Amino acid sequence: MNDLSNLARVGITDADLLQTEGDFAGQGRLAVRDPASGDLVAQVAMSDARGARAAVDAADGAFPAWSTMLPQDRAALLHRWHSLIVEAGEDLARIMVAEQGKPIGEARGEIDYAASFVRFYAEEALRPNIEGVTSHLPDAEMELWREPVGVAALITPWNFPTAMITRKAAAALAAGCTVVIHPSAETPLSALALAELARRAGFPEGVVNTVVGDAATIVGEWTADARVRALSFTGSTEIGRLLYRQSSDTIKRLVMELGGHAPFIVFQGADLDRAVSEAVKAKFATSGQDCLGANRFYIQRPVYDEFCARFTKAVGDLTLGRGLDDPDIGPLINERAVAKQLAHVEDAVEQGARLLTGGCADTALGPLFFRPAVLADVPDTAAIMSEETFGPVAPLTPFDTEEEVVARANDTEYGLVAYLHSSDPRRIYRMTRSLQFGMVAVNRTKVTGAPIPFGGVKQSGLGREGARQGLEAFTDIKYVCRDWG
């Protein structure tokens, strides 16, 4: 990848990376490194505050024509973008591996996932929602129109560097908004590749704008700019709170997918083979670096020991390696991530937990590789039971009653997703009603996709992404009351 061959096939050269387009140019270069090896993958020119403002200038200037374009014409451009993403899928996946470290099989899956949002919203662009209202006034006709809000700022993370852009951008573009995109500094190449494919798809100048640079500088400009009418952010709850405050003066429409601290609950009588298999998926996808990742495993006492044994065996069999070798677990994103795993393991063991497997760095592979860990008998006072780990460490603890596990699972500021395994339909109904999470997965792990409204409650976020609901943040309702005279 260091020869930039995959980027070149997408349409980006080394020279393109070292200069930003037009007025977006700033100062300095951003070094992008392979987490598996530490090798330099590329250097990318950084924009500054002036570039951030210029991007909004471009998006604001393009908005009148884009917002009034016929829906079928916007849909055609989205379909073309989708086709180009699919055609470039292998190159996009390899770009992702190089800058993020994700195993190539998972990276290919993310490209498919990312493309599905573009296709879904290309179809939704054809269905502008105009509703009639039964009039309460004589001789009056009433309608509700949905209109695009204006410029939308999209702030995306490093763990899903392609899908988080398309999930936001496709919805905003289908609604008639223009967008300014700020990708994570750790994974700018995937974003730049998507932007190049959007350009080749034929989106008018100024409709899609990608700005790489210091997050505080770039995003700070956008939260203060009244022309930016919507902001969609995926990242930590801490940063979400900051953006919430910064956006208050300009009263922006906000969508936030923030932290998660998912419980994984297994009751006696559940299919243990399936529960163990799904637990591995729920914990170790994206090397554990996933907001949907299971963080706390509650296993009913009669099956606790057997689950611990089976799960530990399955985790011990997971392979580590570089992304292009398609292992089960790749490198973590940076040194801070490794340090957090070590700290959580050490804290839990000091409080009485048993380390059943893993729990240490694997320096033979590289400084960012960490052996997936299983901890048993973890007390609720351990840091890992209240903090998002965002890595390959699984804490297990027993429970006795349904009421107990509901209280313990809900005892968190987060509320993104919960995982439940049970064979009792009445218990499944009671639990899904009682769990305070925006999404509940029953006897399975994968629940996401373009047609579903993704999002959490409490401090896991605001609003929803995907489905028809994903358009709501990017549109305003205009009420029209008409008297024909």
FIMARMAR-400504 format. One line per field, with one value per residue (C-alpha): residue in one letter; x, y negated, z negated; residue number from 1. Coordinates in steps of 0.2 Angstrom, whole numbers. Example, Ala and Ser with C-alpha at 12.3 -4.5 7.8 and 13.67 -1.06 7.14 Angstrom:
REM FIMARMAR-400504
resn	[A|S]
px	[62|68]
py	[22|5]
pz	[-39|-36]
resi	[1|2]
This chain:
REM FIMARMAR-400504
resn	[M|N|D|L|S|N|L|A|R|V|G|I|T|D|A|D|L|L|Q|T|E|G|D|F|A|G|Q|G|R|L|A|V|R|D|P|A|S|G|D|L|V|A|Q|V|A|M|S|D|A|R|G|A|R|A|A|V|D|A|A|D|G|A|F|P|A|W|S|T|M|L|P|Q|D|R|A|A|L|L|H|R|W|H|S|L|I|V|E|A|G|E|D|L|A|R|I|M|V|A|E|Q|G|K|P|I|G|E|A|R|G|E|I|D|Y|A|A|S|F|V|R|F|Y|A|E|E|A|L|R|P|N|I|E|G|V|T|S|H|L|P|D|A|E|M|E|L|W|R|E|P|V|G|V|A|A|L|I|T|P|W|N|F|P|T|A|M|I|T|R|K|A|A|A|A|L|A|A|G|C|T|V|V|I|H|P|S|A|E|T|P|L|S|A|L|A|L|A|E|L|A|R|R|A|G|F|P|E|G|V|V|N|T|V|V|G|D|A|A|T|I|V|G|E|W|T|A|D|A|R|V|R|A|L|S|F|T|G|S|T|E|I|G|R|L|L|Y|R|Q|S|S|D|T|I|K|R|L|V|M|E|L|G|G|H|A|P|F|I|V|F|Q|G|A|D|L|D|R|A|V|S|E|A|V|K|A|K|F|A|T|S|G|Q|D|C|L|G|A|N|R|F|Y|I|Q|R|P|V|Y|D|E|F|C|A|R|F|T|K|A|V|G|D|L|T|L|G|R|G|L|D|D|P|D|I|G|P|L|I|N|E|R|A|V|A|K|Q|L|A|H|V|E|D|A|V|E|Q|G|A|R|L|L|T|G|G|C|A|D|T|A|L|G|P|L|F|F|R|P|A|V|L|A|D|V|P|D|T|A|A|I|M|S|E|E|T|F|G|P|V|A|P|L|T|P|F|D|T|E|E|E|V|V|A|R|A|N|D|T|E|Y|G|L|V|A|Y|L|H|S|S|D|P|R|R|I|Y|R|M|T|R|S|L|Q|F|G|M|V|A|V|N|R|T|K|V|T|G|A|P|I|P|F|G|G|V|K|Q|S|G|L|G|R|E|G|A|R|Q|G|L|E|A|F|T|D|I|K|Y|V|C|R|D|W|G]
px	[0|15|16|-2|-7|-24|-27|-20|-33|-47|-40|-29|-11|3|3|-16|-13|0|-11|-28|-40|-41|-46|-46|-27|-19|-3|6|5|-4|6|-5|3|-1|-6|1|18|20|26|21|7|5|6|-10|-10|-20|-33|-35|-49|-48|-51|-65|-74|-70|-79|-94|-94|-93|-107|-118|-116|-121|-136|-149|-146|-144|-159|-171|-164|-177|-177|-174|-158|-151|-156|-146|-130|-132|-134|-119|-109|-115|-109|-92|-90|-95|-83|-68|-73|-57|-46|-57|-55|-36|-35|-45|-33|-18|-24|-35|-28|-45|-44|-47|-63|-71|-65|-73|-89|-89|-87|-103|-111|-106|-112|-129|-133|-130|-141|-155|-155|-154|-171|-178|-173|-188|-200|-201|-214|-229|-243|-261|-269|-287|-292|-300|-303|-317|-311|-293|-281|-267|-250|-234|-219|-202|-188|-169|-161|-146|-127|-124|-108|-103|-90|-84|-73|-59|-66|-79|-70|-81|-98|-100|-98|-110|-123|-123|-119|-131|-146|-141|-138|-155|-164|-156|-143|-125|-111|-95|-86|-72|-65|-54|-36|-31|-41|-42|-38|-54|-64|-53|-56|-75|-74|-65|-78|-92|-83|-82|-100|-104|-110|-109|-95|-98|-111|-98|-83|-70|-59|-44|-36|-36|-53|-55|-50|-61|-76|-75|-77|-92|-101|-100|-106|-124|-125|-121|-139|-136|-122|-120|-107|-101|-89|-87|-100|-87|-84|-103|-106|-93|-101|-118|-113|-103|-119|-131|-128|-133|-147|-141|-151|-140|-138|-126|-121|-110|-103|-110|-108|-118|-123|-123|-136|-137|-151|-152|-161|-153|-144|-126|-117|-126|-124|-105|-103|-113|-104|-87|-95|-102|-86|-72|-78|-67|-54|-67|-66|-84|-98|-109|-97|-103|-94|-102|-107|-120|-122|-136|-127|-133|-124|-110|-96|-100|-102|-85|-76|-83|-81|-63|-59|-67|-57|-41|-43|-44|-30|-20|-11|-10|-26|-21|-18|-37|-35|-49|-40|-30|-20|-28|-28|-15|-4|-18|-30|-17|-14|-33|-34|-20|-27|-44|-37|-25|-39|-51|-38|-34|-52|-53|-57|-49|-39|-44|-35|-25|-24|-7|2|9|25|31|18|19|17|-2|-7|-16|-21|-40|-44|-58|-60|-71|-80|-78|-86|-97|-85|-71|-68|-72|-90|-93|-81|-82|-67|-66|-55|-54|-57|-72|-78|-89|-100|-114|-132|-146|-163|-171|-174|-156|-149|-161|-155|-137|-138|-147|-135|-126|-127|-126|-140|-135|-138|-141|-139|-151|-150|-165|-177|-192|-204|-212|-195|-189|-204|-201|-183|-184|-197|-186|-169|-166|-157|-161|-158|-160|-153|-162|-152|-141|-128|-130|-145|-139|-142|-148|-167|-166|-165|-149|-146|-147|-155|-148|-130|-128|-135|-148|-159|-157|-147|-153|-171|-183|-179|-161|-168|-177|-162|-158|-176|-188|-207|-215|-234|-244|-262|-270|-286|-290|-301]
py	[0|-12|-14|-21|-9|-7|-26|-28|-16|-25|-41|-49|-52|-56|-74|-75|-71|-84|-98|-103|-109|-128|-138|-123|-123|-126|-123|-107|-89|-74|-58|-42|-27|-8|-3|15|10|-9|-12|-28|-26|-43|-62|-72|-91|-99|-112|-126|-137|-147|-131|-126|-142|-140|-123|-131|-145|-131|-121|-136|-142|-126|-123|-133|-123|-106|-108|-113|-99|-86|-72|-59|-69|-68|-50|-46|-54|-44|-28|-32|-35|-18|-10|-18|-12|5|6|-1|10|20|4|-5|11|11|-8|-5|9|-1|-16|-8|10|19|37|37|48|35|21|28|31|12|7|17|9|-8|-6|0|-17|-26|-14|-15|-34|-35|-27|-37|-53|-49|-49|-67|-67|-79|-76|-82|-88|-87|-106|-113|-129|-133|-134|-131|-117|-112|-103|-99|-100|-93|-104|-102|-112|-119|-115|-99|-96|-77|-72|-54|-42|-31|-14|-14|-27|-23|-18|-32|-44|-36|-33|-52|-59|-49|-54|-72|-73|-64|-76|-90|-96|-100|-93|-97|-82|-80|-63|-57|-62|-44|-38|-52|-42|-32|-49|-57|-41|-43|-61|-57|-44|-57|-69|-56|-52|-70|-79|-97|-107|-112|-99|-87|-95|-85|-94|-86|-94|-98|-93|-107|-120|-113|-108|-123|-134|-124|-124|-143|-146|-149|-143|-126|-121|-102|-93|-74|-67|-49|-48|-48|-55|-67|-75|-74|-85|-98|-99|-100|-116|-123|-122|-130|-148|-144|-131|-118|-102|-88|-69|-61|-43|-43|-30|-13|-1|14|28|46|56|75|84|102|112|102|111|110|114|100|88|91|89|73|67|68|58|45|42|44|37|23|30|24|6|4|-6|9|20|30|23|32|50|56|75|83|93|111|109|97|110|119|102|96|112|112|94|94|108|99|83|92|99|81|77|60|53|39|35|42|59|58|63|62|48|34|20|7|-10|-18|-17|-25|-10|3|-6|-7|12|15|3|11|29|24|15|29|42|31|31|50|55|70|68|83|80|66|48|43|34|45|36|49|44|25|13|11|29|35|53|54|56|65|60|70|64|46|35|21|9|13|-1|10|12|-7|-13|-9|2|0|15|34|37|46|46|60|59|71|65|74|66|56|41|41|41|28|16|20|18|2|-6|-16|-33|-24|-16|-11|8|23|41|54|73|83|97|90|79|71|67|60|48|42|40|30|19|16|13|-5|-4|-11|6|24|39|55|72|64|50|42|30|15|10|-4|-1|-2|-18|-16|-26|-26|-34|-43|-49|-37|-50|-60|-56|-41|-37|-25|-21|-35|-42|-46|-60|-69|-78|-85|-92|-105|-104|-118|-120|-128|-134|-139|-148|-149|-165]
pz	[0|-3|16|15|29|22|21|38|45|36|44|31|34|21|28|24|6|4|10|5|18|21|6|-6|-7|-24|-32|-37|-33|-41|-42|-40|-47|-46|-63|-60|-56|-60|-42|-34|-21|-15|-20|-17|-16|-31|-30|-43|-49|-32|-23|-34|-30|-12|-12|-19|-6|7|0|-4|14|21|10|20|36|27|16|31|42|47|35|49|55|37|36|52|45|29|40|50|34|27|43|42|24|29|43|33|18|17|18|5|-7|-5|-8|-24|-30|-27|-37|-50|-52|-50|-44|-25|-26|-38|-27|-12|-22|-27|-9|-5|-20|-15|2|-4|-12|5|14|1|0|19|19|4|14|26|12|5|-9|-6|-18|-17|-33|-37|-38|-54|-45|-32|-14|-18|-11|-22|-17|-26|-15|-19|-14|-15|-30|-21|-23|-34|-43|-45|-58|-56|-66|-62|-66|-52|-40|-25|-31|-43|-29|-17|-31|-34|-17|-7|-18|-18|1|4|-6|4|-8|-3|-14|-22|-29|-42|-43|-58|-57|-58|-43|-30|-15|-14|-15|-1|10|7|12|28|32|29|40|54|51|57|41|45|38|20|16|7|-2|-12|-24|-32|-47|-66|-72|-85|-72|-57|-67|-78|-63|-58|-74|-75|-57|-56|-38|-44|-49|-53|-61|-62|-73|-77|-91|-110|-122|-129|-112|-109|-124|-118|-101|-109|-118|-104|-92|-105|-99|-81|-86|-74|-70|-79|-76|-87|-88|-104|-116|-120|-135|-128|-140|-134|-144|-143|-153|-158|-144|-130|-116|-123|-107|-99|-113|-114|-95|-95|-110|-101|-86|-98|-107|-94|-78|-72|-85|-99|-93|-89|-98|-96|-105|-120|-135|-150|-150|-162|-163|-173|-187|-182|-165|-171|-172|-156|-147|-154|-148|-131|-128|-134|-122|-107|-112|-114|-96|-88|-77|-77|-62|-49|-40|-23|-31|-36|-54|-67|-77|-69|-78|-89|-82|-93|-109|-120|-115|-120|-137|-140|-138|-150|-163|-163|-164|-178|-188|-186|-192|-207|-212|-212|-194|-186|-169|-159|-143|-134|-142|-136|-121|-108|-104|-92|-80|-83|-97|-94|-94|-110|-114|-117|-135|-145|-163|-175|-191|-187|-201|-196|-204|-191|-179|-164|-170|-169|-156|-137|-134|-115|-113|-114|-133|-138|-157|-163|-179|-185|-190|-198|-194|-179|-190|-196|-178|-172|-185|-183|-164|-165|-177|-165|-156|-140|-130|-112|-111|-122|-117|-125|-124|-130|-124|-134|-123|-138|-146|-129|-129|-147|-144|-128|-136|-152|-144|-142|-125|-108|-100|-107|-98|-103|-100|-87|-85|-68|-68|-58|-40|-29|-31|-50|-62|-70|-87|-106|-121|-136|-133|-118|-106|-98|-83|-71|-56|-42|-36|-33|-50|-44|-33|-47|-53|-36|-33|-40|-40|-31|-35|-21|-23|-7|-4|15|12]
resi	[1|2|3|4|5|6|7|8|9|10|11|12|13|14|15|16|17|18|19|20|21|22|23|24|25|26|27|28|29|30|31|32|33|34|35|36|37|38|39|40|41|42|43|44|45|46|47|48|49|50|51|52|53|54|55|56|57|58|59|60|61|62|63|64|65|66|67|68|69|70|71|72|73|74|75|76|77|78|79|80|81|82|83|84|85|86|87|88|89|90|91|92|93|94|95|96|97|98|99|100|101|102|103|104|105|106|107|108|109|110|111|112|113|114|115|116|117|118|119|120|121|122|123|124|125|126|127|128|129|130|131|132|133|134|135|136|137|138|139|140|141|142|143|144|145|146|147|148|149|150|151|152|153|154|155|156|157|158|159|160|161|162|163|164|165|166|167|168|169|170|171|172|173|174|175|176|177|178|179|180|181|182|183|184|185|186|187|188|189|190|191|192|193|194|195|196|197|198|199|200|201|202|203|204|205|206|207|208|209|210|211|212|213|214|215|216|217|218|219|220|221|222|223|224|225|226|227|228|229|230|231|232|233|234|235|236|237|238|239|240|241|242|243|244|245|246|247|248|249|250|251|252|253|254|255|256|257|258|259|260|261|262|263|264|265|266|267|268|269|270|271|272|273|274|275|276|277|278|279|280|281|282|283|284|285|286|287|288|289|290|291|292|293|294|295|296|297|298|299|300|301|302|303|304|305|306|307|308|309|310|311|312|313|314|315|316|317|318|319|320|321|322|323|324|325|326|327|328|329|330|331|332|333|334|335|336|337|338|339|340|341|342|343|344|345|346|347|348|349|350|351|352|353|354|355|356|357|358|359|360|361|362|363|364|365|366|367|368|369|370|371|372|373|374|375|376|377|378|379|380|381|382|383|384|385|386|387|388|389|390|391|392|393|394|395|396|397|398|399|400|401|402|403|404|405|406|407|408|409|410|411|412|413|414|415|416|417|418|419|420|421|422|423|424|425|426|427|428|429|430|431|432|433|434|435|436|437|438|439|440|441|442|443|444|445|446|447|448|449|450|451|452|453|454|455|456|457|458|459|460|461|462|463|464|465|466|467|468|469|470|471|472|473|474|475|476|477|478|479|480|481|482|483|484|485]
